[in-house]
Amino acid sequence: MPDHSTKIMITTVVLPCYNPQPGWEKNISLFYDSFRSQINGEVELILVMDGDGPWFNETISSYLLQHIPGIIIVSYPQNRGKGFAIRQGVAKASGNIIIYTDVDFPYTMESMCMIHQELANGHADVAIGIKDGHYYSYLTPMRRFISKFLQALIRLCVRIPISDTQCGLKGFSLSVATVFMRTSVDRYLFDLEFVKLCYREKQLKVKPIPVTLNENVHFRKMNYRILLPEMMNFAKLLFKAR
């Protein structure tokens, strides 16, 4: 007799999507097949279209529905930011494990699997991707400066055990979803807010995991208009901490 009491492990992957590169839907299908083949259990994929645009239409939607069984597609007309988008995905997640990353999959499959493994074996409630040293060689001097400057501010002002909070690959158990849903920042610094909240929950096992970029990754040009609003968000996060 089969053991019906054994529950199937489900991993939810949340992908925020805005203005992706052509062919992005095929890359998602390839990722789904590869990731599913390397982990135990099922994969639930939630795609969040963060604003309307020519990159998403009926043809692409049909392709995704055909090639990715059970895919959940969330959409809304106005671009709201990555943090807002991921919250919409997490709100619909049913997996035992929830992982979010970028729709262009900048990190290696090995890195994805390491995040998953730490959560699946119970070594962590929250697995936070930490960029390795090679990451910064891919950045322009200005982006490198901004990244390092933010890390210095976090070490000085926020005082959490890690300063590299902005890596676009993180995972957590379903029980931590309520913590993620308490974030309020819609754009760049939602990662910092989430990590800070996790460390405030003393019972959570938070583990940094070194991750590696794919060799063919290309960073988009940074929109420097977001810097002032994000500095205001940083100040708000400091105020909340106090």
N, C-alpha and C positions, 0 to 999 in steps of 0.2 A: 504493500500500500504506500502511495506517495505521502510525504510529510507536508500537509497543507498548511501547517503552522509556520513554515519557513517563509519569511517575507522576502520578496525580490527587492534588491537594492536599486533605487532610482536616483540618478544624478541629473539634476536640472542645470543646463547651461543657458545663461542669459546673455544675449548679444544686443547691445544698443547699436542702432544703425542710423547714420546721417551722412548723406552725400558720399556713398562708397564708390570704389573704383569699379569700372565696368567688369562684368563677369563675377561679381561678388557672390551671386546666388550659387554659382557652381562651386566656388571655394567653400561655402557653408556646407554643401552636400558632401564634398570630399572630407571636410573636417568631421562631420557627423559619422560617416562610415569608418574613418580611421580611429576616432576616439572610442566609438562603441566597440570596436574590435579589440581594444587594449585594456578595457576595464571590465570588471564583473558587474552584471546587472544591466538595466535599461538606461537609456539616455532620453531625457525630455528636453527639447530645445525650444526656447522662447525667444523670438525675434521681436525687438521693439523698434518700430519705425518712428524715429524722433523727428517728426515733421514731414509734410508732404514734399514730393519732388519728382522729377522725371526718372529717377533711378528705381522707382517702384511702380509696377503696373500689373494688370491682370495676367500677362504672360509670365512674368517673374513669380507672381504669387502662385500660379498654377504649377510652375516648375518646382517650387519649394514644397508645395503640398503633395506633389507626386513622388518626390525623391526623399523626403524626410517624414516618415510616418509619425503622425500625431503632433507635428510642429504647431506651436501656438504663435500667432502673429498678432501683435498689439500695435495699433497705430493711432495717431492723433495729428491734426493738421499743422500745429505750430511747433517749431523746434524749441525744446525746453532745456536741453542740456543732458549730459551723460548721467549725472546723478539722478535726475528726475526720471530718465528713461529706465535705468536699472531698477529703481523702486517700483515702477509699473510692472516689470518682469518678475521681480521677487514676490510681489503681491499675488501673482498667479502660480507661483512655483509649488509643486507637490513633491519634489524629490527629497530624499533623506539628506542629500548633499546638494548645495547650490554653489555653482562657480560662475563668475562673470569675467568676461574678457572682451576685447575689441573685435569688431566684425571682420577685420583684415587679419586676425590671428597673428599678431607680431611675435608671439613667444612660441618656442618649440613645443612639439607634441610631448616630448619628454618632460618639459616643465609643467604642462597641463596635468600629466599623469602623476607627477610628484605631489602637486597640490591635492589631487584626488586621493592618492594613497594615504597621505597623512591624516586626512579626514576619515577615510573609510576604515582605517585600522584603529581609530580612536586616539591617536597621538595628539590630535589638536581638535578644538572646536572651531577655531578660526585659523586659516592658513593664508599668510600674507606674502605675496610674491615680493622678493627683494631683488632689484636689478644688480647683475654682476658687473664687474669692472669694464667689460667690453661694451656695455650699453652706451657709455658716454662717448665712445669713439664714433658713434653713429650720429651724434648731435652736432648742430651748428654751435659756434662759440656762444651765441646769445642764449640758446636753449640750455646749454650746459651750465652757463652762469646762473640762469633762473632756477634750475633744478638744485644746484649746490647751495644757492642763496636760501631757497626755501628750507632745505634740510638744516641749514645753520639756524634759521629762525625757529624751527621745530625743536632742535636741541636746546636752544636758549630759552624759549618761551613756553612751549607746550610740555616739555619734559616727560615724554613717554619713552619706553625702552628702545624704540626704533625711530629713526628720522626719515627713512625712505618710505613714505606712505603712499606715493603716487603711482606705483607700478600698476599697470592695467590688468593684472591677473590676481584674483583673490577668490577664496572659497570659504564656505562655512557650513556648519550643520544646520538642518532645518530649524532647530530650536533657537538659533541665533538670528533668524529672519526678523524677529520682532525688534531686535537691536538695530539691524540695518534700516528698518522702516522708521526708526526714530530720527534718522538723518533728515536734514532740512535743506542743505546746500544743493543746488541744482546742477552746478557745473564743476569746474576743476577740483575744488577742494572738498568735494563730498567724501573722497577717499580718506583724507585726514580726519574728517569728522567721524567717520565710521571706525577707524582705528582707535581714535581717542575714546569713543564710547565703549569699544570692546575692552580696552585696558581698565576702564572704570568698573566693569563688571568683574569683580575679583575672582569669581568662580570659573570664568572662562579660561580655557587653555589656548593661548594665542601663540602661534609659532611662525616665525619668519622663515621663508623658503627661498633660497637663491634660485633665480630663474634666468633663462638665456633667450636672447632675441634670435629669431630666424635670420639667416644670412642675407636674405633678399628683402628685408624689411625696409620700407621707405617712409620717413616721417613727413607728415604734411606741414606746410608752412603754418607757423603759429599765428593766431589772431591776437596781436598784442593789445587789442582793445579790451580783452577780458582781464588784463592785469589789475587795473584799478578796482573793478568790482570784486575780484578775488582777494585783493588785499583787505577790502572792507569785510569780506566773509571771514578772513583770517582773524581780524580784530573781533568780530562777533563770537568766533569760536573761543578766543581767549577770554572774552567777557563771560561766556557761559561757564567756562572752566572754573571761574572764580565765584 
